[in-house]
Amino acid sequence: NAFNDCSKIISVTIPTGVKYIGSYAFYYNTNISNLTIPNSVTGIEENSFKGCKFSTITCEATTPPNCTIGNPFSGINNSIPVYVPESSVQTYKNANGWNNFTNIQAIPTVISYDLWINGTQITDQNCTSISSKVSGVSGTVSYDATTFTLTLSNATLAPTAAYAIQSS
């Protein structure tokens, strides 16, 4: 019951080194949208995340954490993306507790570029729509990694970091 019904928690990254997630640990935390479980977790007990309204779950463990004591994910939308190591997708689809999810897929590979805007590193995931994904940016801002071109069109950068645009 460690974080049972804590409505102010919006994202959870379990620290590396944690081995087990106990029963009812995050029970009915309905504001948590993203959960990241490190590869150190080997077991998740019943109702650990019951009633949470996750948008995504990422589990970094190659071997799915054991869910033998009840269902830790009871009441969670089973069609949300569950990201796991690419080599383990089928293993998760067959694993007790995890097999309730219908959208298990490989963790996306992210390519990071040597460019930061308002303290946010630009990646292949955010480079085409920077203004909608980086705080303090409006107008049209995009980055073409092939030509190393940053395009600003009717753009305004309100710096939220030491530098509005930074590259080494």
Phi and psi in degrees as GROMACS dihedral restraints (atoms count N, CA, C in turn):
[ dihedral_restraints ]
;  ai    aj    ak    al  type     phi  dphi    fc
    3     4     5     6     1   -52.2    20    10
    4     5     6     7     1   -45.6    20    10
    6     7     8     9     1  -125.6    20    10
    7     8     9    10     1    30.3    20    10
    9    10    11    12     1   -55.9    20    10
   10    11    12    13     1   122.2    20    10
   12    13    14    15     1    57.8    20    10
   13    14    15    16     1    38.8    20    10
   15    16    17    18     1   -89.4    20    10
   16    17    18    19     1    98.8    20    10
   18    19    20    21     1   -73.0    20    10
   19    20    21    22     1   -12.4    20    10
   21    22    23    24     1   -89.5    20    10
   22    23    24    25     1    -7.3    20    10
   24    25    26    27     1   -79.8    20    10
   25    26    27    28     1   126.1    20    10
   27    28    29    30     1  -116.0    20    10
   28    29    30    31     1   -17.7    20    10
   30    31    32    33     1  -149.9    20    10
   31    32    33    34     1   141.4    20    10
   33    34    35    36     1  -128.3    20    10
   34    35    36    37     1   124.9    20    10
   36    37    38    39     1  -119.6    20    10
   37    38    39    40     1   109.3    20    10
   39    40    41    42     1   -67.4    20    10
   40    41    42    43     1   130.3    20    10
   42    43    44    45     1   -64.7    20    10
   43    44    45    46     1   145.7    20    10
   45    46    47    48     1   -61.0    20    10
   46    47    48    49     1   137.9    20    10
   48    49    50    51     1   109.2    20    10
   49    50    51    52     1   -25.6    20    10
   51    52    53    54     1   -67.8    20    10
   52    53    54    55     1   131.5    20    10
   54    55    56    57     1  -100.8    20    10
   55    56    57    58     1   -35.2    20    10
   57    58    59    60     1  -132.2    20    10
   58    59    60    61     1   146.3    20    10
   60    61    62    63     1  -112.6    20    10
   61    62    63    64     1   116.8    20    10
   63    64    65    66     1   -74.5    20    10
   64    65    66    67     1   165.5    20    10
   66    67    68    69     1   -54.9    20    10
   67    68    69    70     1   136.5    20    10
   69    70    71    72     1    60.8    20    10
   70    71    72    73     1    19.1    20    10
   72    73    74    75     1   -55.6    20    10
   73    74    75    76     1   -43.0    20    10
   75    76    77    78     1  -124.5    20    10
   76    77    78    79     1    29.7    20    10
   78    79    80    81     1   -49.7    20    10
   79    80    81    82     1   123.7    20    10
   81    82    83    84     1    52.3    20    10
   82    83    84    85     1    42.2    20    10
   84    85    86    87     1   -89.1    20    10
   85    86    87    88     1    86.1    20    10
   87    88    89    90     1   -76.1    20    10
   88    89    90    91     1    -7.2    20    10
   90    91    92    93     1   -96.7    20    10
   91    92    93    94     1    -4.6    20    10
   93    94    95    96     1   -75.0    20    10
   94    95    96    97     1   121.6    20    10
   96    97    98    99     1  -100.5    20    10
   97    98    99   100     1   -30.7    20    10
   99   100   101   102     1  -129.7    20    10
  100   101   102   103     1   139.0    20    10
  102   103   104   105     1  -126.4    20    10
  103   104   105   106     1   129.5    20    10
  105   106   107   108     1  -121.6    20    10
  106   107   108   109     1   124.9    20    10
  108   109   110   111     1  -112.2    20    10
  109   110   111   112     1   123.6    20    10
  111   112   113   114     1   -75.0    20    10
  112   113   114   115     1   169.6    20    10
  114   115   116   117     1   -72.0    20    10
  115   116   117   118     1    -7.8    20    10
  117   118   119   120     1   -78.4    20    10
  118   119   120   121     1   -19.2    20    10
  120   121   122   123     1   -74.8    20    10
  121   122   123   124     1   124.0    20    10
  123   124   125   126     1  -112.0    20    10
  124   125   126   127     1   -12.0    20    10
  126   127   128   129     1  -151.0    20    10
  127   128   129   130     1   143.2    20    10
  129   130   131   132     1  -132.3    20    10
  130   131   132   133     1   123.3    20    10
  132   133   134   135     1   -88.6    20    10
  133   134   135   136     1   171.6    20    10
  135   136   137   138     1   -55.9    20    10
  136   137   138   139     1   141.4    20    10
  138   139   140   141     1    55.8    20    10
  139   140   141   142     1    20.3    20    10
  141   142   143   144     1   -54.2    20    10
  142   143   144   145     1   -37.4    20    10
  144   145   146   147     1  -124.3    20    10
  145   146   147   148     1    20.4    20    10
  147   148   149   150     1   -55.0    20    10
  148   149   150   151     1   131.2    20    10
  150   151   152   153     1    79.7    20    10
  151   152   153   154     1    -0.9    20    10
  153   154   155   156     1   -69.1    20    10
  154   155   156   157     1   151.4    20    10
  156   157   158   159     1  -109.7    20    10
  157   158   159   160     1    53.7    20    10
  159   160   161   162     1   -60.4    20    10
  160   161   162   163     1   145.1    20    10
  162   163   164   165     1   -92.4    20    10
  163   164   165   166     1   -34.9    20    10
  165   166   167   168     1  -146.9    20    10
  166   167   168   169     1   155.0    20    10
  168   169   170   171     1  -128.8    20    10
  169   170   171   172     1   132.9    20    10
  171   172   173   174     1  -120.1    20    10
  172   173   174   175     1   124.8    20    10
  174   175   176   177     1  -120.1    20    10
  175   176   177   178     1   118.4    20    10
  177   178   179   180     1   -86.1    20    10
  178   179   180   181     1    -5.4    20    10
  180   181   182   183     1   -75.0    20    10
  181   182   183   184     1   132.8    20    10
  183   184   185   186     1   -67.1    20    10
  184   185   186   187     1   -40.0    20    10
  186   187   188   189     1   -95.7    20    10
  187   188   189   190     1   123.8    20    10
  189   190   191   192     1   -57.1    20    10
  190   191   192   193     1   132.5    20    10
  192   193   194   195     1   -55.9    20    10
  193   194   195   196     1   139.1    20    10
  195   196   197   198     1   -66.8    20    10
  196   197   198   199     1   129.5    20    10
  198   199   200   201     1  -122.3    20    10
  199   200   201   202     1    50.7    20    10
  201   202   203   204     1   -82.0    20    10
  202   203   204   205     1   -22.5    20    10
  204   205   206   207     1   -95.7    20    10
  205   206   207   208     1    89.7    20    10
  207   208   209   210     1    68.1    20    10
  208   209   210   211     1  -168.8    20    10
  210   211   212   213     1  -107.4    20    10
  211   212   213   214     1   111.8    20    10
  213   214   215   216     1   -70.1    20    10
  214   215   216   217     1   -17.1    20    10
  216   217   218   219     1  -110.0    20    10
  217   218   219   220     1    24.6    20    10
  219   220   221   222     1   -58.1    20    10
  220   221   222   223     1   133.9    20    10
  222   223   224   225     1    80.7    20    10
  223   224   225   226     1     4.9    20    10
  225   226   227   228     1   -93.4    20    10
  226   227   228   229     1   141.5    20    10
  228   229   230   231     1   -55.8    20    10
  229   230   231   232     1   116.6    20    10
  231   232   233   234     1   -79.5    20    10
  232   233   234   235     1    -1.0    20    10
  234   235   236   237     1  -102.0    20    10
  235   236   237   238     1     3.9    20    10
  237   238   239   240     1   -67.6    20    10
  238   239   240   241     1   154.4    20    10
  240   241   242   243     1   -66.0    20    10
  241   242   243   244     1   130.1    20    10
  243   244   245   246     1  -117.4    20    10
  244   245   246   247     1   111.0    20    10
  246   247   248   249     1   -94.8    20    10
  247   248   249   250     1   129.7    20    10
  249   250   251   252     1  -138.4    20    10
  250   251   252   253     1   165.7    20    10
  252   253   254   255     1   -55.2    20    10
  253   254   255   256     1   140.6    20    10
  255   256   257   258     1   -53.2    20    10
  256   257   258   259     1   -40.5    20    10
  258   259   260   261     1   -71.3    20    10
  259   260   261   262     1    -7.9    20    10
  261   262   263   264     1  -114.9    20    10
  262   263   264   265     1     4.4    20    10
  264   265   266   267     1   -53.7    20    10
  265   266   267   268     1   -50.6    20    10
  267   268   269   270     1   -66.0    20    10
  268   269   270   271     1   -35.8    20    10
  270   271   272   273     1   -61.8    20    10
  271   272   273   274     1   -44.0    20    10
  273   274   275   276     1   -64.2    20    10
  274   275   276   277     1   -39.5    20    10
  276   277   278   279     1   -62.4    20    10
  277   278   279   280     1   -24.2    20    10
  279   280   281   282     1  -101.1    20    10
  280   281   282   283     1    -7.1    20    10
  282   283   284   285     1   -84.2    20    10
  283   284   285   286     1   138.4    20    10
  285   286   287   288     1   -53.6    20    10
  286   287   288   289     1   132.4    20    10
  288   289   290   291     1    89.4    20    10
  289   290   291   292     1   -48.9    20    10
  291   292   293   294     1   -75.5    20    10
  292   293   294   295     1   -29.1    20    10
  294   295   296   297     1   -69.6    20    10
  295   296   297   298     1    -4.1    20    10
  297   298   299   300     1   -77.1    20    10
  298   299   300   301     1   -20.6    20    10
  300   301   302   303     1   -81.9    20    10
  301   302   303   304     1   139.1    20    10
  303   304   305   306     1  -104.2    20    10
  304   305   306   307     1    -0.8    20    10
  306   307   308   309     1  -130.2    20    10
  307   308   309   310     1    54.6    20    10
  309   310   311   312     1   -86.1    20    10
  310   311   312   313     1   127.0    20    10
  312   313   314   315     1  -145.8    20    10
  313   314   315   316     1   167.9    20    10
  315   316   317   318     1   -68.4    20    10
  316   317   318   319     1   143.3    20    10
  318   319   320   321     1   -59.7    20    10
  319   320   321   322     1   126.7    20    10
  321   322   323   324     1   -63.9    20    10
  322   323   324   325     1   140.4    20    10
  324   325   326   327     1   -83.4    20    10
  325   326   327   328     1   128.3    20    10
  327   328   329   330     1  -109.2    20    10
  328   329   330   331     1   130.7    20    10
  330   331   332   333     1  -100.5    20    10
  331   332   333   334     1   120.9    20    10
  333   334   335   336     1   -99.6    20    10
  334   335   336   337     1   139.1    20    10
  336   337   338   339     1  -106.4    20    10
  337   338   339   340     1   160.0    20    10
  339   340   341   342     1   -82.2    20    10
  340   341   342   343     1    60.7    20    10
  342   343   344   345     1  -152.2    20    10
  343   344   345   346     1   130.0    20    10
  345   346   347   348     1  -124.5    20    10
  346   347   348   349     1   135.5    20    10
  348   349   350   351     1  -122.8    20    10
  349   350   351   352     1   121.9    20    10
  351   352   353   354     1    51.5    20    10
  352   353   354   355     1    39.2    20    10
  354   355   356   357     1    81.9    20    10
  355   356   357   358     1    -1.8    20    10
  357   358   359   360     1  -101.7    20    10
  358   359   360   361     1   125.2    20    10
  360   361   362   363     1   -72.1    20    10
  361   362   363   364     1   136.7    20    10
  363   364   365   366     1   -84.2    20    10
  364   365   366   367     1   134.3    20    10
  366   367   368   369     1  -131.6    20    10
  367   368   369   370     1   175.5    20    10
  369   370   371   372     1   -66.5    20    10
  370   371   372   373     1   -15.2    20    10
  372   373   374   375     1   -84.4    20    10
  373   374   375   376     1   -24.9    20    10
  375   376   377   378     1  -122.6    20    10
  376   377   378   379     1     0.7    20    10
  378   379   380   381     1   -70.3    20    10
  379   380   381   382     1   -24.1    20    10
  381   382   383   384     1   -91.2    20    10
  382   383   384   385     1   -13.0    20    10
  384   385   386   387     1  -140.5    20    10
  385   386   387   388     1    54.2    20    10
  387   388   389   390     1   -58.5    20    10
  388   389   390   391     1   -41.0    20    10
  390   391   392   393     1   -63.7    20    10
  391   392   393   394     1   -27.2    20    10
  393   394   395   396     1   -91.3    20    10
  394   395   396   397     1    -9.5    20    10
  396   397   398   399     1  -117.7    20    10
  397   398   399   400     1    -6.6    20    10
  399   400   401   402     1  -122.3    20    10
  400   401   402   403     1   127.6    20    10
  402   403   404   405     1   -62.5    20    10
  403   404   405   406     1   139.7    20    10
  405   406   407   408     1    83.0    20    10
  406   407   408   409     1    10.6    20    10
  408   409   410   411     1  -118.1    20    10
  409   410   411   412     1   129.7    20    10
  411   412   413   414     1  -131.9    20    10
  412   413   414   415     1   168.9    20    10
  414   415   416   417     1    84.9    20    10
  415   416   417   418     1  -159.8    20    10
  417   418   419   420     1  -106.8    20    10
  418   419   420   421     1   119.2    20    10
  420   421   422   423     1  -133.8    20    10
  421   422   423   424     1   126.8    20    10
  423   424   425   426     1  -145.7    20    10
  424   425   426   427     1   161.9    20    10
  426   427   428   429     1  -131.1    20    10
  427   428   429   430     1   130.0    20    10
  429   430   431   432     1  -104.8    20    10
  430   431   432   433     1   106.9    20    10
  432   433   434   435     1   -69.5    20    10
  433   434   435   436     1   -23.5    20    10
  435   436   437   438     1   -69.8    20    10
  436   437   438   439     1   -41.9    20    10
  438   439   440   441     1  -103.3    20    10
  439   440   441   442     1    -0.5    20    10
  441   442   443   444     1    56.9    20    10
  442   443   444   445     1    42.7    20    10
  444   445   446   447     1  -112.8    20    10
  445   446   447   448     1   124.3    20    10
  447   448   449   450     1   -98.6    20    10
  448   449   450   451     1   123.0    20    10
  450   451   452   453     1  -111.4    20    10
  451   452   453   454     1   126.9    20    10
  453   454   455   456     1  -121.7    20    10
  454   455   456   457     1   121.9    20    10
  456   457   458   459     1  -127.9    20    10
  457   458   459   460     1   116.7    20    10
  459   460   461   462     1    49.9    20    10
  460   461   462   463     1    41.7    20    10
  462   463   464   465     1   -99.4    20    10
  463   464   465   466     1   147.3    20    10
  465   466   467   468     1  -129.0    20    10
  466   467   468   469     1   129.4    20    10
  468   469   470   471     1  -112.5    20    10
  469   470   471   472     1   117.1    20    10
  471   472   473   474     1  -101.6    20    10
  472   473   474   475     1    99.2    20    10
  474   475   476   477     1   -53.9    20    10
  475   476   477   478     1   129.4    20    10
  477   478   479   480     1  -115.5    20    10
  478   479   480   481     1     5.0    20    10
  480   481   482   483     1  -136.3    20    10
  481   482   483   484     1  -178.4    20    10
  483   484   485   486     1   -58.6    20    10
  484   485   486   487     1   -36.3    20    10
  486   487   488   489     1  -128.6    20    10
  487   488   489   490     1   138.9    20    10
  489   490   491   492     1   -70.0    20    10
  490   491   492   493     1   -41.2    20    10
  492   493   494   495     1  -130.5    20    10
  493   494   495   496     1   130.4    20    10
  495   496   497   498     1  -140.5    20    10
  496   497   498   499     1   138.4    20    10
  498   499   500   501     1  -152.5    20    10
  499   500   501   502     1   147.7    20    10
